[in-house]
Amino acid sequence: MDIDGFRGRLISADHADYDSARAVWNGAIDRRPHLIARCIGTADVVAAVRFARNHDLGIAIRGGGHNVAGTAVCDDGIVIDLSAMRGVRVDPADRRAWVQGGALWGDVDHETQAHGLATTGGIVSHTGVAGLTLGGGVGWLMRKHGLTVDNLLAINLVTADGGLLRVSEDEHPDLFWALRGGGGNFGVVTSFEFRLHPVGPTVLAGPILWDATDAAEVLRLYRDFIAGAPDELGTVVRFGTAPPLTVIPENLHWRPVMMVGACYAGPIEEGERVLRPLRASRTPLLDLVGPAPYVGFQSALDSTVVHGWNYYWKSTHLPEVRDDLIDVITEHAFSCSSPRSYAAMFHLKGAVSRIAEGATAFGNRQASHAITLDAVWRSGEDFGDRDTAWTRQFFAALRPFRQGVYVNFLGDDEDPGRIREAYGDAVYDRLVDVKTTYDPENVFHHNQNIRPRAGTQIVGPTSAPH
């Protein structure tokens, strides 16, 4: 099978690389596309979109392939695979980076940190830039520098009719608004332009571990501590077992722990002073906070979320961490079966909440935390059913505290109403308007889908507004 004007690799079901090419980060996802189009440039993306439309094939878009719902691969349709498009270019004087749509955050950090620069980019280096950005982008730097979308300056996009658009505050501003949180609903992003900030290359960072039996007390101390923490401090609280990392003593491996990961995006001496009260809370089993390369810290958790393991998530945003919420968390967090399953709380606020609701399509900016309940098991292990049930029970117990959800944390079996919950009514309705303008036939629907209004259609290859 050929695609007119396509120069990359076409991989069909009879190809020796088909199974590896259709595999995504979440090993629980097993889908068989009709064709995988591994693009090497924008013209390939245009050709693949037009081919899919002409042959009535559904489209999935693969950047890093890291979405837990497996939206990067579809059954029967075509996967537009950008994984060969991983270029990053940095202008250190202007503090900007241009990043291709298939790049991973490790690619970005590698290039930007050569100049002591960074932008908010997740907490795992093998996460794709495109998916994380288009959903909003949470990471260690967000409280100081905002979400990834708050640092997005421009996008190059292939539209549903195979057209090309540059999108920014000045060019198609309605679409630029929607792309900053609205996910992959509006086209295929071939490149991003980001604002960069001075960060590192050495930061104060690392985990602090407490025994699970101390979790309720430490979580209350943590709550009081972060209430006065400066924006430079990013934290993630993890409830589970101590992973078998080389920096963690072997006698602690797989021990149930509450872990606070911290990254201070400011002077190291200042960070030492800020973190001192937390590090003195109770008596930790292990305190690994210290000066560390930012690039290394960004990849420190990579081995705990390995490609090909099986993942099932539930998630919600949370309000302030009240005592009754702490009781629910500590009652459920350590009752999973798999030693790899965990719950994680991302501290928001700071620069995230200072941007007005509705300024971008990212919803629920006033939430205190985002929590994910993550069942994790390897092929051949029998934890899947039990820990899937654990996530659902834990999620049900959080119902009184739920305050929206981060769209990138939605799984594959969610109630469709949760997509509206991710944005709120006003933002969701505005997203529908933009979707109806730029993708009225819902060509890009293999995602957390914003459905266009009925009764509209694309009328020609240049129909997207210019």
ROZAMAR-609661 format. One record per residue (C-alpha): residue in one letter; x, y, z; residue number from 1. Coordinates in Angstrom, 3 decimals. Last residue first. Layout:
BEGIN
 torro        u        v        w drenlum
     A        X        Y        Z     NUM
...
***
This chain:
BEGIN
 torro        u        v        w drenlum
     H   -7.193   31.674    7.805     466
     P  -10.362   29.690    8.565     465
     A  -10.134   25.958    7.833     464
     S  -11.696   25.326    4.438     463
     T   -8.494   24.860    2.465     462
     P   -9.018   21.285    1.256     461
     G  -12.731   21.755    0.688     460
     V  -16.227   21.714    2.173     459
     I  -15.649   20.444    5.689     458
     Q  -18.976   19.637    7.260     457
     T  -21.623   20.968    9.603     456
     G  -24.991   19.534   10.688     455
     A  -24.179   18.301   14.176     454
     R  -22.201   20.280   16.723     453
     P  -18.675   19.074   17.137     452
     R  -17.775   16.373   19.681     451
     I  -14.932   17.059   22.092     450
     N  -13.291   13.668   22.386     449
     Q  -10.864   12.462   24.967     448
     N   -8.966   11.073   21.991     447
     H   -9.633    9.031   18.853     446
     H  -11.953   11.705   17.472     445
     F   -9.819   13.692   15.049     444
     V  -11.953   13.543   11.895     443
     N  -14.838   14.921   13.917     442
     E  -16.772   16.054   10.829     441
     P  -16.824   19.690   11.981     440
     D  -13.059   19.791   12.594     439
     Y  -11.993   23.461   12.547     438
     T  -15.210   25.387   13.141     437
     T  -17.178   22.725   15.012     436
     K  -14.170   21.998   17.191     435
     V  -13.855   25.688   18.053     434
     D  -17.509   25.901   19.095     433
     V  -17.295   22.624   21.022     432
     L  -14.277   23.997   22.874     431
     R  -16.383   27.007   23.886     430
     D  -19.011   24.667   25.312     429
     Y  -16.350   22.799   27.273     428
     V  -14.859   26.001   28.662     427
     A  -18.230   27.218   29.934     426
     D  -19.377   23.843   31.278     425
     G  -16.291   22.861   33.245     424
     Y  -13.143   21.551   31.585     423
     A  -12.302   18.139   33.023     422
     E  -15.928   17.591   34.089     421
     R  -16.973   17.914   30.435     420
     I  -14.593   15.057   29.683     419
     R  -15.926   13.200   32.716     418
     G  -19.374   13.129   31.158     417
     P  -18.131   10.558   28.658     416
     D  -17.978    8.008   31.531     415
     E  -14.419    6.739   31.563     414
     D  -13.260    3.396   30.183     413
     D   -9.973    4.300   28.495     412
     G   -8.456    6.372   31.274     411
     L   -8.443   10.085   32.069     410
     F   -5.150   11.437   33.441     409
     N   -4.444   13.684   30.455     408
     V   -7.811   15.404   30.975     407
     Y   -6.908   16.611   34.457     406
     V  -10.047   16.131   36.549     405
     G  -12.823   18.126   38.167     404
     Q  -13.242   18.808   41.873     403
     R  -13.836   15.490   43.632     402
     F  -13.900   15.639   47.434     401
     P  -17.171   13.848   48.241     400
     R  -16.389   11.238   45.527     399
     L  -13.010   10.228   46.964     398
     A  -14.340    6.904   48.290     397
     A  -15.503    6.031   44.778     396
     F  -11.974    6.618   43.459     395
     F  -10.517    4.295   46.087     394
     Q  -13.054    1.620   45.153     393
     R  -12.325    2.038   41.451     392
     T   -8.554    2.008   41.944     391
     W   -8.768   -1.110   44.126     390
     A  -11.000   -2.927   41.601     389
     T   -8.345   -2.345   38.934     388
     D   -5.891   -3.550   41.557     387
     R   -7.635   -6.859   42.037     386
     D   -8.322   -7.508   38.354     385
     G   -4.771   -6.734   37.241     384
     F   -2.743   -8.288   40.061     383
     D   -2.310  -11.714   38.447     382
     E    1.186  -11.176   37.031     381
     G    1.985  -12.676   33.622     380
     S    2.421   -9.303   31.957     379
     R    3.493   -6.721   34.520     378
     W    1.219   -4.848   36.895     377
     V    0.357   -1.242   37.696     376
     A   -2.874    0.129   39.163     375
     D   -2.559    3.889   39.420     374
     L   -4.766    6.124   41.512     373
     T   -3.967    9.628   40.315     372
     I   -4.441   12.736   42.436     371
     A   -4.440   16.339   41.235     370
     H   -3.938   18.864   43.991     369
     S   -5.144   22.234   45.268     368
     A   -7.726   22.967   42.597     367
     Q   -8.026   26.594   41.490     366
     R   -6.977   25.899   37.900     365
     N   -9.938   23.581   37.334     364
     G   -9.818   23.572   33.532     363
     F   -7.124   23.892   30.874     362
     A   -8.749   25.515   27.833     361
     T   -6.772   28.712   28.305     360
     A   -7.805   32.031   29.846     359
     G  -10.954   30.180   30.923     358
     E  -10.129   30.180   34.617     357
     A   -7.736   33.058   35.206     356
     I   -4.006   32.481   35.525     355
     R   -2.902   32.806   39.145     354
     S   -3.891   29.198   39.845     353
     V   -1.113   27.561   37.843     352
     A    1.460   30.139   38.967     351
     G    1.197   28.875   42.535     350
     K   -1.547   26.272   42.997     349
     L   -0.870   22.657   41.921     348
     H    0.587   19.969   44.192     347
     F    0.555   16.602   42.403     346
     M   -0.756   13.679   44.462     345
     A    0.258   10.127   43.508     344
     A   -1.350    6.769   44.275     343
     Y    0.546    3.522   43.799     342
     S    0.676    0.132   42.109     341
     R    4.095   -1.480   41.628     340
     P    3.936   -3.768   44.680     339
     S    0.695   -5.150   43.235     338
     S   -2.036   -5.851   45.767     337
     C   -3.436   -2.417   46.621     336
     S   -4.424   -1.586   50.199     335
     F   -1.806    1.120   50.820     334
     A   -3.705    4.111   49.478     333
     H   -7.146    3.187   50.811     332
     E   -7.332    4.215   54.479     331
     T   -4.520    6.760   54.093     330
     I   -6.388    8.612   51.367     329
     V   -9.772    8.520   53.088     328
     D   -8.376    9.788   56.398     327
     I   -6.414   12.524   54.634     326
     L   -9.635   13.662   52.970     325
     D  -11.322   13.873   56.388     324
     D   -8.399   15.928   57.710     323
     R   -8.641   18.432   54.878     322
     V   -6.248   18.635   51.927     321
     E   -7.598   21.678   50.098     320
     P   -9.651   20.845   47.017     319
     L   -8.912   17.773   44.887     318
     H   -8.603   17.095   41.170     317
     T   -9.532   13.604   40.100     316
     S   -7.969   10.435   38.783     315
     K   -8.528    6.774   37.969     314
     W   -5.850    4.783   36.266     313
     Y   -5.200    1.309   34.837     312
     Y   -1.691    0.450   33.691     311
     N   -0.032   -2.667   32.273     310
     W    3.736   -2.707   31.783     309
     G    4.936   -2.288   28.212     308
     H    6.991    0.872   28.667     307
     V    8.163    1.175   32.271     306
     V    6.598    3.441   34.879     305
     T    8.904    2.909   37.893     304
     S   12.077    2.900   35.762     303
     D   11.406    6.428   34.503     302
     L   11.117    7.887   38.007     301
     A   14.585    9.469   38.111     300
     S   14.338   10.816   34.543     299
     Q   13.517   14.429   35.375     298
     F   15.917   14.211   38.330     297
     G   18.766   13.384   35.992     296
     V   18.015   16.281   33.662     295
     Y   17.773   18.657   36.634     294
     P   21.226   17.579   37.782     293
     A   21.131   17.087   41.547     292
     P   21.868   19.095   44.688     291
     G   20.285   17.319   47.650     290
     V   17.129   15.618   48.849     289
     L   17.736   11.910   49.452     288
     D   16.094   11.636   52.869     287
     L   15.351    8.083   54.002     286
     L   13.249    6.442   56.689     285
     P   12.007    9.858   57.671     284
     T   11.721   10.898   61.301     283
     R    8.630   13.035   62.012     282
     S    8.877   16.247   60.067     281
     A   12.486   17.484   60.001     280
     R   12.671   17.225   56.213     279
     L    9.468   19.228   55.965     278
     P   10.794   22.008   58.201     277
     R   14.153   22.176   56.330     276
     L   12.632   22.404   52.849     275
     V   12.607   26.203   52.637     274
     R   16.105   26.620   54.105     273
     E   17.637   24.032   51.786     272
     G   15.796   25.613   48.878     271
     E   17.346   28.995   49.629     270
     E   20.807   27.437   49.618     269
     I   20.041   25.722   46.307     268
     P   18.961   28.919   44.579     267
     G   15.647   28.459   42.747     266
     A   13.555   25.787   41.053     265
     Y   13.259   23.534   44.123     264
     C   12.241   19.980   43.270     263
     A   10.608   17.711   45.828     262
     G    9.399   14.114   45.799     261
     V    7.435   13.247   48.910     260
     M    7.243    9.516   49.581     259
     M    4.751    7.697   51.781     258
     V    6.018    4.185   52.258     257
     P    5.117    0.507   52.068     256
     R    8.422   -1.441   51.850     255
     W    9.079   -2.748   48.335     254
     H   12.829   -2.009   48.579     253
     L   13.714   -0.544   51.977     252
     N   16.353   -3.161   52.902     251
     E   17.927   -2.644   49.474     250
     P   18.874    0.939   50.243     249
     I   17.322    3.442   47.792     248
     V   19.723    5.142   45.355     247
     T   19.836    2.051   43.116     246
     L   16.070    2.160   42.669     245
     P   14.016   -0.800   43.887     244
     P   10.798    1.207   44.318     243
     A    9.670    2.061   47.846     242
     T    6.089    0.844   48.060     241
     G    2.944    2.869   47.606     240
     F    1.782    6.405   48.352     239
     R    3.486    9.121   46.297     238
     V    3.383   12.835   47.117     237
     V    4.539   15.159   44.331     236
     T    6.158   18.479   45.130     235
     G    7.263   21.623   43.297     234
     L    8.970   24.379   45.268     233
     E    9.801   27.611   43.429     232
     D    6.282   28.877   44.096     231
     P    7.110   29.423   47.750     230
     A    5.762   27.100   50.466     229
     G    3.381   28.596   53.023     228
     A    0.441   26.221   52.652     227
     I    2.934   23.557   51.577     226
     F    4.048   22.988   55.178     225
     D    0.577   22.690   56.704     224
     R   -0.412   20.032   54.192     223
     Y    2.917   18.238   54.628     222
     L    2.402   18.095   58.396     221
     R   -1.052   16.608   57.847     220
     L    0.411   14.142   55.342     219
     V    3.122   13.233   57.843     218
     E    0.565   12.329   60.516     217
     A   -1.588   10.260   58.166     216
     A    1.421    8.582   56.529     215
     D    3.236    7.473   59.691     214
     T    2.253    3.810   59.333     213
     A    3.340    4.003   55.688     212
     D    6.949    4.540   56.744     211
     W    8.400    7.837   55.607     210
     L   10.459    8.563   52.496     209
     I   11.939   11.866   51.279     208
     P   12.630   12.113   47.560     207
     G   15.053   14.310   45.615     206
     A   15.755   17.818   44.413     205
     L   17.846   20.943   44.875     204
     V   18.672   21.972   41.324     203
     T   21.767   21.777   39.126     202
     P   21.417   22.769   35.449     201
     G   19.576   24.499   36.891     200
     V   16.589   26.430   35.590     199
     P   16.582   29.751   33.715     198
     H   13.275   29.892   31.842     197
     L   12.107   28.865   28.373     196
     R    9.131   29.944   26.253     195
     F    7.976   27.223   23.889     194
     E    7.371   26.866   20.145     193
     F    5.688   23.625   19.124     192
     S    5.945   21.479   16.002     191
     T    4.034   18.989   13.847     190
     V    0.775   19.244   15.771     189
     V   -1.870   17.018   14.193     188
     G   -5.342   18.524   14.320     187
     F   -8.122   19.868   16.501     186
     N   -9.108   17.244   19.050     185
     G   -5.647   16.246   20.245     184
     G   -6.053   17.738   23.710     183
     G   -8.168   20.758   24.600     182
     G   -5.697   22.153   27.136     181
     R   -3.877   24.895   25.250     180
     L   -5.065   23.823   21.806     179
     A   -8.402   25.526   22.421     178
     W   -6.899   28.977   23.057     177
     F   -4.681   28.655   20.002     176
     L   -7.762   27.734   17.959     175
     D   -9.574   30.884   19.026     174
     P   -6.385   32.903   18.491     173
     H   -6.180   31.910   14.810     172
     E   -2.921   33.831   14.339     171
     D   -2.065   36.545   16.864     170
     E   -2.106   34.494   20.082     169
     S   -0.571   31.647   18.098     168
     V   -1.396   29.085   15.399     167
     R    0.533   28.419   12.208     166
     L   -1.798   26.496    9.953     165
     L   -1.394   23.828    7.295     164
     G   -4.263   22.139    5.465     163
     G   -4.949   18.414    5.311     162
     D   -8.708   18.836    5.661     161
     A   -8.679   17.980    9.376     160
     T   -5.877   20.428   10.072     159
     V   -2.111   19.989   10.117     158
     L   -0.775   22.275   12.835     157
     N    2.299   24.384   13.539     156
     I    2.035   25.704   17.087     155
     A    2.974   28.939   18.826     154
     L    3.997   30.495   22.134     153
     L    3.391   27.729   24.681     152
     N    4.637   28.582   28.163     151
     D    1.206   28.607   29.819     150
     V    0.502   25.395   27.922     149
     T    3.328   23.669   29.822     148
     L    1.729   24.715   33.089     147
     G    3.024   27.721   34.961     146
     H    6.564   28.916   35.648     145
     K    6.932   28.693   39.425     144
     R    4.110   26.345   40.392     143
     M    4.510   24.461   37.111     142
     L    8.209   23.614   37.426     141
     W    7.963   20.029   38.674     140
     G    5.383   19.011   36.100     139
     V    1.827   19.369   34.837     138
     G    1.146   19.903   31.131     137
     G   -2.176   21.158   29.848     136
     G   -3.727   18.435   27.686     135
     L   -2.047   19.674   24.504     134
     T    1.324   19.835   26.224     133
     L    1.371   16.318   27.664     132
     G    0.216   14.790   24.400     131
     A    2.698   16.664   22.257     130
     V    5.831   16.454   24.393     129
     G    5.726   12.678   24.743     128
     T    6.580   11.174   28.133     127
     H    9.914    9.323   28.158     126
     S   11.480   11.799   30.601     125
     V    9.029   11.310   33.452     124
     I    8.055   14.223   35.747     123
     G    6.212   16.457   33.274     122
     G    7.607   19.270   31.161     121
     T    7.505   22.807   32.511     120
     T   10.130   24.769   30.593     119
     A   13.888   24.593   30.816     118
     L   17.100   26.609   30.512     117
     G   20.684   26.229   31.761     116
     H   21.984   26.404   28.168     115
     A   22.836   22.700   27.779     114
     Q   19.688   22.258   29.847     113
     T   17.589   23.182   26.828     112
     E   18.921   20.408   24.592     111
     H   18.756   17.453   26.975     110
     D   15.556   18.741   28.578     109
     V   13.772   18.769   25.221     108
     D   14.875   15.277   24.208     107
     G   13.985   13.925   27.659     106
     W   10.564   15.466   27.236     105
     L    9.976   13.250   24.227     104
     A    9.840   14.552   20.674     103
     G    7.269   13.361   18.142     102
     G    5.686   16.755   17.479     101
     Q    8.896   18.620   16.755     100
     V   10.197   21.152   19.282      99
     W   11.184   24.776   18.765      98
     A   12.700   26.299   21.901      97
     R   12.794   29.881   23.113      96
     R   14.906   31.799   25.592      95
     D   15.652   34.685   23.196      94
     A   19.400   34.434   23.785      93
     P   19.287   30.667   24.304      92
     D   17.582   29.979   20.958      91
     V   17.026   26.229   21.180      90
     R   16.199   23.696   18.453      89
     V   14.669   20.295   19.205      88
     G   14.118   17.499   16.652      87
     R   12.087   14.423   17.513      86
     M   10.174   13.650   14.308      85
     A   10.743    9.874   14.006      84
     S    8.052    9.218   16.637      83
     L    5.443   11.160   14.656      82
     D    3.191    8.173   13.937      81
     I   -0.069    8.904   12.152      80
     V   -1.821    5.673   13.089      79
     I   -4.367    4.655   10.467      78
     G   -7.681    2.908   11.087      77
     D   -8.599   -0.706   11.859      76
     D   -8.252   -0.506   15.660      75
     C   -6.590    2.585   17.057      74
     V   -3.237    3.622   18.522      73
     A   -2.032    6.824   20.190      72
     T   -5.220    7.062   22.288      71
     G   -3.897    4.359   24.595      70
     A   -5.963    5.474   27.575      69
     V   -2.786    5.767   29.676      68
     N   -1.283    8.233   27.201      67
     H    2.426    7.556   26.600      66
     G    2.551    6.943   22.848      65
     G    5.275    9.599   22.593      64
     G    3.699   11.351   19.610      63
     R    1.136    9.034   18.056      62
     I   -2.012   10.348   16.419      61
     A   -4.944    8.002   15.808      60
     I   -7.034    8.440   12.671      59
     G  -10.114    6.575   11.450      58
     L  -10.023    5.498    7.842      57
     D  -12.566    6.618    5.256      56
     H  -10.172    6.051    2.339      55
     N  -10.034    9.675    1.156      54
     R   -9.992   10.934    4.733      53
     A   -7.139    8.648    5.754      52
     F   -5.141    9.512    2.644      51
     R   -5.608   13.231    3.277      50
     V   -4.363   12.882    6.844      49
     A   -1.408   10.737    5.744      48
     A   -0.334   13.143    2.986      47
     V   -0.453   16.129    5.341      46
     V    1.556   14.224    7.948      45
     D    4.131   13.228    5.338      44
     A    4.459   16.859    4.236      43
     T    5.165   17.805    7.859      42
     G    8.206   15.567    8.085      41
     I    9.560   12.087    8.760      40
     C    6.220   10.344    9.244      39
     R    5.702    6.786   10.424      38
     A    2.379    5.853    8.820      37
     I    0.960    2.831   10.649      36
     L   -1.763    0.992    8.733      35
     H   -4.902   -1.047    9.386      34
     P   -4.515   -0.503   13.114      33
     R   -4.553   -3.412   15.555      32
     R   -5.193   -2.483   19.173      31
     D   -3.902   -4.080   22.364      30
     I   -3.773   -1.570   25.230      29
     A   -2.898   -3.246   28.548      28
     G    0.781   -2.679   27.719      27
     N    0.391    1.027   28.376      26
     W    3.452    2.657   26.775      25
     V    2.306    1.839   23.244      24
     A    2.754   -1.161   20.958      23
     R    1.619   -0.658   17.354      22
     A    5.166   -0.359   15.988      21
     S    6.433   -3.372   17.953      20
     D    3.643   -5.546   16.574      19
     Y    4.023   -4.293   12.999      18
     D    7.812   -4.541   12.732      17
     A    7.854   -7.714   10.612      16
     H    5.261   -6.206    8.270      15
     D    2.122   -8.231    7.450      14
     A   -0.119   -5.967    9.538      13
     S    0.971   -2.801    7.748      12
     I    3.913   -0.461    8.340      11
     L    4.451    2.503    6.046      10
     R    7.787    4.221    6.545       9
     G    8.413    7.886    5.650       8
     R    8.370    9.566    2.242       7
     F    4.630   10.033    1.603       6
     G    3.648   12.003   -1.521       5
     D    0.906    9.580   -2.554       4
     I    0.364    6.972    0.107       3
     D    1.296    3.448   -0.928       2
     M    0.000    0.000    0.000       1
***
